[in-house]
Amino acid sequence: MLKHRIIPVLLNSKVGIVKTRNFVRPIYVGDPINTAKIFNDKQVDELLVYDIDRSKLNLGPNFELIEQIVAQCFMPVSYGGGIRSLMDAKEVFNLGVEKVVLQKVIFSDFNVINEIATTYGSQSVIVSLDVIRGNNNKFYVYDYVHGRKLDLTLESILIELNKSLMGELVITSVDREGTLTGFDLELIQKVKSFIDAPLIAHGGAGNIQDLAQAINSGADAVAAGSLFVFYGSPESILLNYPKYEHIEKLLDVI
C-alpha cells in the first residue's frame, strides 16, 4: 500500500465536469456521474469533488448529485460545495460521503470546522484554501467566488487553522492550477511549516514526477485535475490515472 494518496479532483459546474486554468476558462470534460464511474473503474485512491457553483450561487450542497456520484464509487469520496453548517454536513455524510470540504464558510463561521469535527471526527473534515502570490511575492488567500485576492495573508489563516480540529488541509495554487507546469514547491513547504494536519497539495501537476516532488517537499497527499483528464498535445480529453506499478517506482511504499 502506498504511503501517499494520489487524488483526482473533479470540478462540477452547472454544465457538468469542467477543467479550468488559473480558475478561469472552463473546458467541459464530461458528465459527473459517468466521470465518477470511470475513475472508480480505474481504482483511484480517493475522489475529491468540488461543486464550484454552489457557493457562487449561494446554494447548499447538491444532494441529488452527491447521491448519484457516491452510488458509482467504491473508493472514499470527499465533497465540497455549499456546505454551510453541521446540518448540511450531516445530510452529506448520510449520503455516503466520507469527508466534507469546507472553504467559503470558514470566513463567516470559523467554528463550523470544530462543530463538524466534534460530531463526526477530525478525519471527516477537510479545509480547502486557494492561494495566490501577490506582487510582493507573498502568498495570499484567494476568494474564488468573487475572483479576487484577499488582504488575508496565508500565514495568518494557517495559524488559526492549526488551532482548529480540521483533519486535513487542501492547498490549491491559483497560479499553477491547470497549467501542468508543476506544483509550487515553495508554497507546499511554507504551509507544512505552519500546520500539523496532513497537507494535500493541488495545482500544477503535469506528470507523476511532479507528484513525487510535491511529496518530497512535504505534501502528505497530492491532488490533480488536468493531469487525469487530459492526454497528449494539443490537450485531448481522456480520463486517466497512473498504474500502481508506475506510482510505486516513484513513491515510498509500506
C-alpha positions in Angstrom: 0.0 0.0 0.0 1.3 3.5 -0.9 2.1 5.8 2.0 0.7 8.8 0.0 -2.7 9.2 -1.7 -3.0 10.4 -5.3 -6.4 12.0 -5.7 -8.2 13.1 -8.8 -10.1 16.4 -8.5 -13.4 16.9 -10.2 -14.8 20.4 -10.7 -18.5 20.2 -11.2 -20.5 23.2 -12.5 -24.0 23.7 -13.8 -22.9 22.3 -17.2 -21.1 19.3 -15.8 -17.5 18.5 -15.0 -15.1 21.2 -16.2 -11.4 21.9 -16.1 -10.1 25.4 -15.6 -6.7 27.2 -15.9 -5.9 29.7 -13.2 -9.6 29.3 -12.1 -10.9 30.7 -15.5 -11.7 29.5 -19.0 -13.5 26.3 -18.0 -13.4 23.4 -20.5 -16.2 20.9 -20.5 -14.9 17.4 -19.6 -18.0 15.3 -19.2 -20.9 14.1 -17.2 -20.2 14.0 -13.4 -21.8 10.5 -12.9 -20.0 8.9 -15.8 -16.7 10.6 -14.9 -17.0 9.3 -11.3 -17.7 5.8 -12.6 -14.7 5.8 -14.9 -12.4 6.9 -12.0 -14.0 4.2 -9.8 -13.2 1.6 -12.5 -9.6 2.8 -12.5 -9.4 2.1 -8.8 -8.2 5.6 -7.7 -7.3 6.1 -4.1 -9.9 8.7 -3.4 -12.1 11.2 -5.3 -12.3 14.9 -4.4 -15.4 16.7 -5.8 -15.7 20.4 -5.8 -19.2 21.6 -6.7 -17.9 25.0 -7.7 -21.1 26.9 -8.5 -22.9 26.1 -5.2 -21.2 28.9 -3.2 -21.2 31.3 -6.1 -25.0 30.9 -6.4 -25.4 30.9 -2.6 -26.9 27.4 -2.7 -26.5 24.5 -0.3 -25.0 21.1 -1.3 -26.4 19.3 -4.4 -27.7 16.3 -2.5 -29.1 14.6 -5.6 -25.8 14.8 -7.4 -23.9 13.6 -4.3 -26.1 10.5 -4.0 -25.6 9.7 -7.7 -21.8 10.1 -7.5 -21.5 8.0 -4.3 -23.5 5.2 -5.9 -20.8 4.9 -8.6 -17.9 4.8 -6.1 -16.3 2.1 -4.0 -13.4 4.5 -3.0 -13.8 7.3 -0.5 -15.4 10.5 -1.8 -14.8 13.9 -0.4 -17.3 16.7 -1.3 -17.2 20.4 -1.1 -19.7 22.9 -2.3 -22.3 24.9 -0.4 -21.7 23.3 3.0 -22.6 26.0 5.5 -23.5 24.2 8.7 -23.3 21.0 10.8 -26.8 20.1 9.4 -25.6 20.4 5.8 -22.6 18.1 6.7 -24.9 15.6 8.4 -27.0 15.2 5.2 -23.9 14.9 3.1 -22.5 12.2 5.4 -25.8 10.4 5.4 -25.5 10.0 1.6 -22.2 8.1 2.0 -19.6 10.9 1.6 -16.6 10.2 3.8 -15.2 13.7 4.1 -16.7 17.2 3.7 -14.6 20.0 2.3 -15.1 23.5 3.8 -13.9 26.7 2.3 -16.2 29.8 2.0 -18.0 29.1 5.3 -14.9 29.3 7.4 -14.6 33.0 6.7 -18.1 33.6 8.1 -18.3 30.9 10.7 -14.9 29.5 11.6 -16.3 27.4 14.4 -18.2 25.1 11.9 -14.9 23.3 11.5 -14.9 22.3 15.1 -18.6 21.6 15.2 -18.4 19.0 12.4 -15.1 17.6 13.7 -16.5 17.2 17.2 -19.6 15.3 15.9 -18.0 13.2 13.2 -14.3 13.2 14.0 -11.5 15.3 12.6 -10.8 12.8 9.9 -14.1 13.7 8.3 -13.2 17.5 7.9 -11.1 18.9 5.1 -10.4 22.6 4.9 -9.6 24.0 1.4 -7.7 27.2 0.7 -7.0 28.8 -2.6 -3.7 30.7 -2.6 -2.2 33.3 -4.9 1.1 35.1 -5.0 0.9 38.9 -4.7 3.1 41.4 -6.5 5.3 41.4 -3.4 5.7 37.6 -3.8 3.9 36.9 -0.6 1.1 34.3 -0.5 -2.5 35.5 0.0 -5.8 33.7 0.3 -7.8 33.9 -2.9 -11.6 34.4 -3.0 -12.8 32.2 -5.9 -16.4 33.3 -5.5 -15.6 36.9 -6.4 -12.4 36.2 -8.3 -10.1 38.3 -6.2 -7.1 38.3 -3.8 -8.0 38.9 -0.2 -5.9 41.0 2.1 -5.7 38.0 4.3 -2.1 36.6 4.3 -1.6 32.8 4.1 0.4 32.8 7.3 -2.4 34.4 9.4 -5.1 31.9 8.4 -2.7 29.0 8.8 -2.0 30.0 12.4 -5.8 29.9 13.1 -6.4 26.7 11.2 -3.7 24.9 13.2 -5.7 25.6 16.3 -8.8 24.1 14.8 -9.9 20.4 14.7 -9.5 20.1 10.9 -8.4 16.7 9.7 -6.7 17.7 6.5 -5.9 20.9 4.5 -6.0 21.2 0.7 -4.0 24.0 -0.7 -4.6 25.0 -4.3 -2.1 27.2 -6.1 -4.2 29.6 -8.3 -1.0 30.5 -10.2 -0.3 26.9 -11.1 -3.9 25.4 -11.4 -4.5 23.8 -14.7 -1.1 24.8 -16.1 0.6 21.4 -16.0 3.8 23.2 -15.0 4.4 21.5 -11.7 3.5 22.3 -8.1 4.6 25.4 -6.3 7.0 23.7 -4.0 7.8 26.8 -2.0 4.1 27.1 -1.2 4.0 23.4 0.0 7.0 23.9 2.2 5.6 27.1 3.7 2.2 25.6 4.5 3.7 22.5 6.0 5.9 24.6 8.4 2.7 26.1 9.9 0.3 23.2 10.2 0.3 19.8 12.0 -2.6 18.3 10.0 -1.9 16.3 6.8 -1.5 18.5 3.7 -3.0 17.8 0.3 -1.2 19.7 -2.5 -3.2 20.7 -5.5 -2.5 22.8 -8.6 0.0 22.4 -11.4 0.7 18.6 -11.7 1.8 17.8 -15.2 3.3 14.3 -14.7 3.9 11.7 -12.0 7.3 13.1 -11.3 5.6 16.3 -10.2 3.6 14.3 -7.7 6.8 12.9 -6.3 8.4 16.3 -6.0 5.3 17.6 -4.1 5.6 14.8 -1.6 9.3 15.2 -1.2 8.6 18.9 -0.4 6.3 18.0 2.4 2.8 17.1 1.0 1.2 14.1 2.6 -1.1 13.6 -0.4 -1.3 15.1 -3.9 -4.4 16.0 -5.9 -4.7 16.8 -9.6 -7.2 17.7 -12.2 -5.7 18.3 -15.7 -3.2 15.5 -15.3 -6.0 13.0 -15.0 -8.4 14.4 -17.6 -6.2 15.5 -20.5 -3.8 13.5 -22.6 -1.3 14.5 -25.2 -0.7 17.7 -27.0 -2.8 19.5 -28.0 -4.8 18.7 -24.9 -7.4 16.0 -25.6 -9.9 14.8 -23.0 -9.0 11.3 -21.8 -9.7 10.3 -18.3 -6.6 8.5 -17.0 -4.8 7.5 -13.8 -1.3 6.2 -13.4 -0.9 2.4 -12.9 0.1 1.3 -9.4 3.5 0.0 -10.5 4.4 3.3 -12.1 3.5 5.2 -8.9 5.3 2.6 -6.8 8.6 3.3 -8.5 8.4 7.0 -7.5 6.8 6.9 -4.1 7.8 5.1 -0.9 5.6 2.1 -0.1 4.7 0.3 3.1 
